């Protein structure tokens, strides 16, 4: 018998499936996940994918020839943005204002998230040439991360779930709809911390 949950890929002792609330999101989300993140015990993308009705999660490094992704990107009725700190990155609010200025306010957006460390996300973006023609965006008002169980090398970094929550909240104008994402995220952190030695907990909270 497997020690791991088949849905959230976490050890059954810290499975968080019972904390997940399904959300009917009209803004589609695509998660491009680095292979190293799939079974990482502290990964948050699985919670995002399980909660959102309109969400795809694909694994790899180079998505240039990914047929399902390219089919999504070719849809004329939907435009996708990549949440990524590129050289031409603009805020989500600037993106929507630009659409209004062009009398294109009826544009429907989708969000692409790169799930991996900063180094791995950078490599994924560089390899995936089909992403380079898409707008790269950041969150207008960056919230403080609560991802205390996993340290990032980049100050102000958010987990994939937190980034998805912030992007969906800003684009929809309805943060409350997506608040259950944070509830399951907080439960994941609490259950992870419960199994950590006290010395390790003290180290995490002091960073």
C-alpha atoms as an extended CHARMM CRD file, in Angstrom:
* protein
*
       207  EXT
         1         1  UNK       CA              0.0000000000        0.0000000000        0.0000000000  PROA      1               0.0000000000
         2         2  UNK       CA              1.3650000000        3.4040000000       -0.9810000000  PROA      2               0.0000000000
         3         3  UNK       CA              2.3020000000        5.8610000000        1.7470000000  PROA      3               0.0000000000
         4         4  UNK       CA              1.3480000000        8.7360000000       -0.5450000000  PROA      4               0.0000000000
         5         5  UNK       CA             -1.9980000000       10.2030000000       -1.5470000000  PROA      5               0.0000000000
         6         6  UNK       CA             -2.7290000000        9.6400000000       -5.2290000000  PROA      6               0.0000000000
         7         7  UNK       CA             -4.3900000000       13.0780000000       -5.5420000000  PROA      7               0.0000000000
         8         8  UNK       CA             -2.1640000000       15.5740000000       -3.7250000000  PROA      8               0.0000000000
         9         9  UNK       CA              1.0020000000       13.4110000000       -3.8770000000  PROA      9               0.0000000000
        10        10  UNK       CA              1.7520000000       14.0740000000       -0.2250000000  PROA      10              0.0000000000
        11        11  UNK       CA              2.3420000000       11.4980000000        2.4880000000  PROA      11              0.0000000000
        12        12  UNK       CA             -1.0280000000       10.2620000000        3.7000000000  PROA      12              0.0000000000
        13        13  UNK       CA             -0.2020000000       11.5180000000        7.2020000000  PROA      13              0.0000000000
        14        14  UNK       CA             -0.1980000000       15.0970000000        5.8610000000  PROA      14              0.0000000000
        15        15  UNK       CA             -2.7290000000       14.7100000000        3.0280000000  PROA      15              0.0000000000
        16        16  UNK       CA             -4.7000000000       17.9340000000        2.6110000000  PROA      16              0.0000000000
        17        17  UNK       CA             -7.3810000000       16.7790000000        0.1750000000  PROA      17              0.0000000000
        18        18  UNK       CA            -10.0720000000       17.2110000000        2.8310000000  PROA      18              0.0000000000
        19        19  UNK       CA             -9.2450000000       20.9270000000        3.0930000000  PROA      19              0.0000000000
        20        20  UNK       CA             -9.7450000000       21.6660000000       -0.6130000000  PROA      20              0.0000000000
        21        21  UNK       CA            -12.8390000000       23.5940000000       -1.7140000000  PROA      21              0.0000000000
        22        22  UNK       CA            -13.7280000000       23.3290000000       -5.4350000000  PROA      22              0.0000000000
        23        23  UNK       CA            -13.7710000000       26.7070000000       -7.1820000000  PROA      23              0.0000000000
        24        24  UNK       CA            -15.5190000000       27.3900000000      -10.4870000000  PROA      24              0.0000000000
        25        25  UNK       CA            -13.0220000000       29.8070000000      -12.0450000000  PROA      25              0.0000000000
        26        26  UNK       CA            -13.9450000000       31.4880000000      -15.3180000000  PROA      26              0.0000000000
        27        27  UNK       CA            -10.3280000000       32.6000000000      -15.7970000000  PROA      27              0.0000000000
        28        28  UNK       CA             -8.4230000000       29.5000000000      -16.9130000000  PROA      28              0.0000000000
        29        29  UNK       CA             -5.1090000000       28.6040000000      -15.3180000000  PROA      29              0.0000000000
        30        30  UNK       CA             -2.3220000000       26.5600000000      -16.8720000000  PROA      30              0.0000000000
        31        31  UNK       CA              0.4280000000       25.2830000000      -14.5770000000  PROA      31              0.0000000000
        32        32  UNK       CA              3.6690000000       24.2850000000      -16.3010000000  PROA      32              0.0000000000
        33        33  UNK       CA              5.4110000000       22.2010000000      -13.6800000000  PROA      33              0.0000000000
        34        34  UNK       CA              9.0730000000       21.2490000000      -13.5250000000  PROA      34              0.0000000000
        35        35  UNK       CA              9.4510000000       17.4520000000      -13.0890000000  PROA      35              0.0000000000
        36        36  UNK       CA             11.2870000000       17.9240000000       -9.7780000000  PROA      36              0.0000000000
        37        37  UNK       CA              8.2100000000       19.5800000000       -8.2760000000  PROA      37              0.0000000000
        38        38  UNK       CA              5.7090000000       16.7820000000       -8.9220000000  PROA      38              0.0000000000
        39        39  UNK       CA              6.4890000000       14.7730000000       -5.7930000000  PROA      39              0.0000000000
        40        40  UNK       CA              8.0460000000       17.5370000000       -3.7230000000  PROA      40              0.0000000000
        41        41  UNK       CA              6.3370000000       17.3340000000       -0.3080000000  PROA      41              0.0000000000
        42        42  UNK       CA              6.1820000000       21.1350000000        0.0240000000  PROA      42              0.0000000000
        43        43  UNK       CA              4.8510000000       21.8330000000       -3.4500000000  PROA      43              0.0000000000
        44        44  UNK       CA              1.6560000000       23.9330000000       -3.5210000000  PROA      44              0.0000000000
        45        45  UNK       CA              0.6870000000       23.6650000000       -7.2040000000  PROA      45              0.0000000000
        46        46  UNK       CA             -1.1810000000       20.4120000000       -6.5830000000  PROA      46              0.0000000000
        47        47  UNK       CA             -3.5970000000       22.2450000000       -4.2550000000  PROA      47              0.0000000000
        48        48  UNK       CA             -4.2210000000       24.8820000000       -6.9010000000  PROA      48              0.0000000000
        49        49  UNK       CA             -4.8410000000       22.2750000000       -9.6070000000  PROA      49              0.0000000000
        50        50  UNK       CA             -7.1660000000       20.2200000000       -7.4000000000  PROA      50              0.0000000000
        51        51  UNK       CA             -9.2450000000       23.2180000000       -6.3000000000  PROA      51              0.0000000000
        52        52  UNK       CA             -9.7430000000       25.0150000000       -9.6190000000  PROA      52              0.0000000000
        53        53  UNK       CA            -12.3120000000       23.5740000000      -12.0200000000  PROA      53              0.0000000000
        54        54  UNK       CA            -10.6970000000       25.3130000000      -14.9840000000  PROA      54              0.0000000000
        55        55  UNK       CA             -7.0530000000       24.3560000000      -14.6020000000  PROA      55              0.0000000000
        56        56  UNK       CA             -4.5210000000       22.3040000000      -16.5480000000  PROA      56              0.0000000000
        57        57  UNK       CA             -1.2350000000       21.0560000000      -15.0980000000  PROA      57              0.0000000000
        58        58  UNK       CA              1.4610000000       19.7410000000      -17.4060000000  PROA      58              0.0000000000
        59        59  UNK       CA              4.9460000000       18.5610000000      -16.5150000000  PROA      59              0.0000000000
        60        60  UNK       CA              8.1900000000       19.1960000000      -18.4020000000  PROA      60              0.0000000000
        61        61  UNK       CA             10.9480000000       21.6940000000      -19.1320000000  PROA      61              0.0000000000
        62        62  UNK       CA             10.5610000000       22.5620000000      -22.8100000000  PROA      62              0.0000000000
        63        63  UNK       CA              6.9230000000       23.1100000000      -23.8080000000  PROA      63              0.0000000000
        64        64  UNK       CA              7.6620000000       24.4700000000      -27.2900000000  PROA      64              0.0000000000
        65        65  UNK       CA              6.1530000000       21.4360000000      -29.0000000000  PROA      65              0.0000000000
        66        66  UNK       CA              3.5270000000       20.6440000000      -26.3600000000  PROA      66              0.0000000000
        67        67  UNK       CA              0.4730000000       20.0400000000      -28.5300000000  PROA      67              0.0000000000
        68        68  UNK       CA             -2.1790000000       20.6100000000      -25.8330000000  PROA      68              0.0000000000
        69        69  UNK       CA             -0.5860000000       23.8830000000      -24.7450000000  PROA      69              0.0000000000
        70        70  UNK       CA             -0.1670000000       25.1150000000      -28.3000000000  PROA      70              0.0000000000
        71        71  UNK       CA             -3.8050000000       24.3010000000      -28.9860000000  PROA      71              0.0000000000
        72        72  UNK       CA             -4.8110000000       26.4670000000      -26.0230000000  PROA      72              0.0000000000
        73        73  UNK       CA             -2.5740000000       29.3180000000      -27.1700000000  PROA      73              0.0000000000
        74        74  UNK       CA             -4.0310000000       29.2010000000      -30.6750000000  PROA      74              0.0000000000
        75        75  UNK       CA             -7.5760000000       29.9010000000      -29.4590000000  PROA      75              0.0000000000
        76        76  UNK       CA             -8.7090000000       33.2380000000      -30.8420000000  PROA      76              0.0000000000
        77        77  UNK       CA            -11.2370000000       33.9090000000      -28.0690000000  PROA      77              0.0000000000
        78        78  UNK       CA             -8.6960000000       33.6760000000      -25.2500000000  PROA      78              0.0000000000
        79        79  UNK       CA             -5.3900000000       35.3920000000      -24.5520000000  PROA      79              0.0000000000
        80        80  UNK       CA             -2.8620000000       34.0430000000      -22.1090000000  PROA      80              0.0000000000
        81        81  UNK       CA             -0.3230000000       35.8490000000      -19.9820000000  PROA      81              0.0000000000
        82        82  UNK       CA              2.7070000000       34.3590000000      -18.2440000000  PROA      82              0.0000000000
        83        83  UNK       CA              3.3270000000       35.2830000000      -14.6310000000  PROA      83              0.0000000000
        84        84  UNK       CA              7.0680000000       35.7580000000      -14.9880000000  PROA      84              0.0000000000
        85        85  UNK       CA              9.5780000000       38.5700000000      -14.2230000000  PROA      85              0.0000000000
        86        86  UNK       CA             10.8370000000       39.1440000000      -17.7700000000  PROA      86              0.0000000000
        87        87  UNK       CA             12.4400000000       42.2730000000      -19.1910000000  PROA      87              0.0000000000
        88        88  UNK       CA              9.1470000000       43.4890000000      -20.6830000000  PROA      88              0.0000000000
        89        89  UNK       CA              6.9810000000       42.4890000000      -17.7280000000  PROA      89              0.0000000000
        90        90  UNK       CA              4.0390000000       44.7440000000      -16.8730000000  PROA      90              0.0000000000
        91        91  UNK       CA              1.6010000000       44.6440000000      -13.9850000000  PROA      91              0.0000000000
        92        92  UNK       CA             -1.7560000000       42.9510000000      -14.3550000000  PROA      92              0.0000000000
        93        93  UNK       CA             -3.5060000000       46.2710000000      -13.7540000000  PROA      93              0.0000000000
        94        94  UNK       CA             -1.4890000000       47.8980000000      -16.5570000000  PROA      94              0.0000000000
        95        95  UNK       CA             -2.4090000000       45.0140000000      -18.8280000000  PROA      95              0.0000000000
        96        96  UNK       CA             -6.1360000000       45.4800000000      -18.2860000000  PROA      96              0.0000000000
        97        97  UNK       CA             -5.8510000000       49.2750000000      -18.6420000000  PROA      97              0.0000000000
        98        98  UNK       CA             -4.0300000000       48.8070000000      -21.9280000000  PROA      98              0.0000000000
        99        99  UNK       CA             -6.8530000000       46.5720000000      -23.1770000000  PROA      99              0.0000000000
       100       100  UNK       CA             -9.4250000000       49.2170000000      -22.2420000000  PROA      100             0.0000000000
       101       101  UNK       CA             -7.3820000000       51.9400000000      -23.9830000000  PROA      101             0.0000000000
       102       102  UNK       CA             -7.4130000000       49.8400000000      -27.1430000000  PROA      102             0.0000000000
       103       103  UNK       CA            -11.1900000000       49.3630000000      -26.8590000000  PROA      103             0.0000000000
       104       104  UNK       CA            -10.4270000000       45.7190000000      -26.2340000000  PROA      104             0.0000000000
       105       105  UNK       CA            -11.9960000000       45.4810000000      -22.7860000000  PROA      105             0.0000000000
       106       106  UNK       CA            -13.8970000000       42.3130000000      -23.6960000000  PROA      106             0.0000000000
       107       107  UNK       CA            -10.6780000000       40.3400000000      -23.9820000000  PROA      107             0.0000000000
       108       108  UNK       CA            -10.8130000000       37.1910000000      -21.8770000000  PROA      108             0.0000000000
       109       109  UNK       CA             -7.5550000000       36.3000000000      -20.1760000000  PROA      109             0.0000000000
       110       110  UNK       CA             -5.9310000000       33.0960000000      -19.0420000000  PROA      110             0.0000000000
       111       111  UNK       CA             -2.9360000000       32.7720000000      -16.7350000000  PROA      111             0.0000000000
       112       112  UNK       CA              0.1450000000       30.5760000000      -17.1400000000  PROA      112             0.0000000000
       113       113  UNK       CA              2.1800000000       29.7850000000      -14.0190000000  PROA      113             0.0000000000
       114       114  UNK       CA              5.6740000000       28.2710000000      -14.0360000000  PROA      114             0.0000000000
       115       115  UNK       CA              6.0080000000       25.9070000000      -11.1060000000  PROA      115             0.0000000000
       116       116  UNK       CA              9.6180000000       25.4970000000      -10.0350000000  PROA      116             0.0000000000
       117       117  UNK       CA             12.4790000000       27.2360000000       -8.2820000000  PROA      117             0.0000000000
       118       118  UNK       CA             13.5620000000       30.5540000000       -9.8060000000  PROA      118             0.0000000000
       119       119  UNK       CA             16.4670000000       28.8250000000      -11.5700000000  PROA      119             0.0000000000
       120       120  UNK       CA             14.2510000000       26.0760000000      -12.9660000000  PROA      120             0.0000000000
       121       121  UNK       CA             11.4660000000       28.4740000000      -13.9640000000  PROA      121             0.0000000000
       122       122  UNK       CA             14.0350000000       30.5920000000      -15.8220000000  PROA      122             0.0000000000
       123       123  UNK       CA             15.2260000000       27.5420000000      -17.7540000000  PROA      123             0.0000000000
       124       124  UNK       CA             11.6590000000       26.4730000000      -18.5280000000  PROA      124             0.0000000000
       125       125  UNK       CA             10.8180000000       29.9120000000      -19.8830000000  PROA      125             0.0000000000
       126       126  UNK       CA             13.9910000000       30.1300000000      -21.9840000000  PROA      126             0.0000000000
       127       127  UNK       CA             13.4200000000       26.6900000000      -23.5140000000  PROA      127             0.0000000000
       128       128  UNK       CA              9.6980000000       27.1620000000      -24.1730000000  PROA      128             0.0000000000
       129       129  UNK       CA              9.8080000000       29.4130000000      -27.2220000000  PROA      129             0.0000000000
       130       130  UNK       CA              6.0190000000       29.3940000000      -27.5810000000  PROA      130             0.0000000000
       131       131  UNK       CA              5.7720000000       31.4650000000      -24.3950000000  PROA      131             0.0000000000
       132       132  UNK       CA              7.9620000000       34.2790000000      -25.6950000000  PROA      132             0.0000000000
       133       133  UNK       CA              5.2090000000       35.9410000000      -27.7410000000  PROA      133             0.0000000000
       134       134  UNK       CA              2.8830000000       36.1140000000      -24.7320000000  PROA      134             0.0000000000
       135       135  UNK       CA              2.7700000000       39.0890000000      -22.3620000000  PROA      135             0.0000000000
       136       136  UNK       CA              4.7480000000       38.5470000000      -19.1570000000  PROA      136             0.0000000000
       137       137  UNK       CA              3.0750000000       40.0410000000      -16.1220000000  PROA      137             0.0000000000
       138       138  UNK       CA              3.5310000000       40.5140000000      -12.4100000000  PROA      138             0.0000000000
       139       139  UNK       CA              1.0850000000       41.0870000000       -9.6010000000  PROA      139             0.0000000000
       140       140  UNK       CA              0.3070000000       44.7580000000       -9.0580000000  PROA      140             0.0000000000
       141       141  UNK       CA              0.2640000000       44.5990000000       -5.2560000000  PROA      141             0.0000000000
       142       142  UNK       CA              2.5720000000       41.8240000000       -4.0980000000  PROA      142             0.0000000000
       143       143  UNK       CA              1.2640000000       40.1970000000       -0.9010000000  PROA      143             0.0000000000
       144       144  UNK       CA              3.6000000000       38.8580000000        1.7800000000  PROA      144             0.0000000000
       145       145  UNK       CA              4.2290000000       35.1550000000        1.3590000000  PROA      145             0.0000000000
       146       146  UNK       CA              3.1430000000       32.7690000000        4.1000000000  PROA      146             0.0000000000
       147       147  UNK       CA              5.2790000000       29.9880000000        2.6240000000  PROA      147             0.0000000000
       148       148  UNK       CA              7.2740000000       29.5390000000        5.8260000000  PROA      148             0.0000000000
       149       149  UNK       CA              8.1200000000       25.8900000000        5.2260000000  PROA      149             0.0000000000
       150       150  UNK       CA             10.0660000000       26.5020000000        2.0320000000  PROA      150             0.0000000000
       151       151  UNK       CA             12.7320000000       29.1250000000        1.5650000000  PROA      151             0.0000000000
       152       152  UNK       CA             13.2150000000       30.9500000000       -1.7280000000  PROA      152             0.0000000000
       153       153  UNK       CA             16.4750000000       32.4210000000       -2.9220000000  PROA      153             0.0000000000
       154       154  UNK       CA             14.5850000000       35.4770000000       -4.1900000000  PROA      154             0.0000000000
       155       155  UNK       CA             13.1830000000       38.0000000000       -1.6760000000  PROA      155             0.0000000000
       156       156  UNK       CA              9.4350000000       38.5090000000       -1.9050000000  PROA      156             0.0000000000
       157       157  UNK       CA              8.8330000000       35.2600000000       -3.7690000000  PROA      157             0.0000000000
       158       158  UNK       CA              5.4180000000       33.6190000000       -3.6040000000  PROA      158             0.0000000000
       159       159  UNK       CA              4.4550000000       29.9760000000       -3.7740000000  PROA      159             0.0000000000
       160       160  UNK       CA              2.6940000000       28.8620000000       -6.9480000000  PROA      160             0.0000000000
       161       161  UNK       CA             -0.6140000000       28.7300000000       -5.0910000000  PROA      161             0.0000000000
       162       162  UNK       CA             -0.1700000000       32.2210000000       -3.6380000000  PROA      162             0.0000000000
       163       163  UNK       CA              0.7660000000       33.5800000000       -7.0730000000  PROA      163             0.0000000000
       164       164  UNK       CA             -2.2950000000       31.9300000000       -8.6000000000  PROA      164             0.0000000000
       165       165  UNK       CA             -4.5410000000       33.3110000000       -5.8750000000  PROA      165             0.0000000000
       166       166  UNK       CA             -3.1730000000       36.8410000000       -6.3120000000  PROA      166             0.0000000000
       167       167  UNK       CA             -3.4140000000       36.7720000000      -10.1090000000  PROA      167             0.0000000000
       168       168  UNK       CA             -6.9520000000       35.3810000000      -10.1730000000  PROA      168             0.0000000000
       169       169  UNK       CA             -8.0840000000       37.8150000000       -7.4820000000  PROA      169             0.0000000000
       170       170  UNK       CA             -6.7120000000       40.7940000000       -9.3960000000  PROA      170             0.0000000000
       171       171  UNK       CA             -8.0260000000       39.7860000000      -12.8060000000  PROA      171             0.0000000000
       172       172  UNK       CA            -11.4810000000       38.8660000000      -11.5040000000  PROA      172             0.0000000000
       173       173  UNK       CA            -11.7680000000       41.6310000000       -8.9120000000  PROA      173             0.0000000000
       174       174  UNK       CA            -13.1530000000       39.0400000000       -6.4910000000  PROA      174             0.0000000000
       175       175  UNK       CA            -10.5800000000       37.8700000000       -3.9650000000  PROA      175             0.0000000000
       176       176  UNK       CA            -13.2360000000       36.2580000000       -1.7780000000  PROA      176             0.0000000000
       177       177  UNK       CA            -14.0800000000       33.7280000000       -4.4640000000  PROA      177             0.0000000000
       178       178  UNK       CA            -10.5170000000       32.4330000000       -4.3080000000  PROA      178             0.0000000000
       179       179  UNK       CA             -9.9850000000       32.7360000000       -0.5410000000  PROA      179             0.0000000000
       180       180  UNK       CA            -10.4770000000       28.9660000000       -0.0020000000  PROA      180             0.0000000000
       181       181  UNK       CA             -7.1680000000       28.4490000000       -1.8170000000  PROA      181             0.0000000000
       182       182  UNK       CA             -5.3700000000       30.1140000000        1.0690000000  PROA      182             0.0000000000
       183       183  UNK       CA             -7.2870000000       28.0110000000        3.5870000000  PROA      183             0.0000000000
       184       184  UNK       CA             -5.9870000000       24.7670000000        2.0780000000  PROA      184             0.0000000000
       185       185  UNK       CA             -2.5160000000       26.3010000000        1.7440000000  PROA      185             0.0000000000
       186       186  UNK       CA             -2.4720000000       27.2270000000        5.4370000000  PROA      186             0.0000000000
       187       187  UNK       CA             -3.6040000000       23.7070000000        6.3160000000  PROA      187             0.0000000000
       188       188  UNK       CA             -0.7540000000       22.2490000000        4.2580000000  PROA      188             0.0000000000
       189       189  UNK       CA              1.7730000000       24.4090000000        6.0760000000  PROA      189             0.0000000000
       190       190  UNK       CA              0.3390000000       23.5360000000        9.4980000000  PROA      190             0.0000000000
       191       191  UNK       CA              0.4390000000       19.8060000000        8.7960000000  PROA      191             0.0000000000
       192       192  UNK       CA              3.9950000000       20.0070000000        7.4610000000  PROA      192             0.0000000000
       193       193  UNK       CA              5.1080000000       21.9510000000       10.5330000000  PROA      193             0.0000000000
       194       194  UNK       CA              3.4940000000       19.4070000000       12.8400000000  PROA      194             0.0000000000
       195       195  UNK       CA              5.8960000000       16.7590000000       11.5390000000  PROA      195             0.0000000000
       196       196  UNK       CA              9.0250000000       18.9360000000       11.6670000000  PROA      196             0.0000000000
       197       197  UNK       CA             11.4580000000       18.7710000000       14.6160000000  PROA      197             0.0000000000
       198       198  UNK       CA             11.1650000000       21.7970000000       16.9170000000  PROA      198             0.0000000000
       199       199  UNK       CA             14.7040000000       22.9150000000       16.0890000000  PROA      199             0.0000000000
       200       200  UNK       CA             13.8320000000       23.0100000000       12.4010000000  PROA      200             0.0000000000
       201       201  UNK       CA             10.6240000000       24.9630000000       13.0880000000  PROA      201             0.0000000000
       202       202  UNK       CA             12.5920000000       27.5810000000       15.0050000000  PROA      202             0.0000000000
       203       203  UNK       CA             15.0520000000       27.8850000000       12.1260000000  PROA      203             0.0000000000
       204       204  UNK       CA             12.2460000000       28.3890000000        9.5760000000  PROA      204             0.0000000000
       205       205  UNK       CA             10.4180000000       31.0380000000       11.5720000000  PROA      205             0.0000000000
       206       206  UNK       CA             13.6160000000       32.9930000000       12.2400000000  PROA      206             0.0000000000
       207       207  UNK       CA             14.5350000000       33.3050000000        8.5440000000  PROA      207             0.0000000000
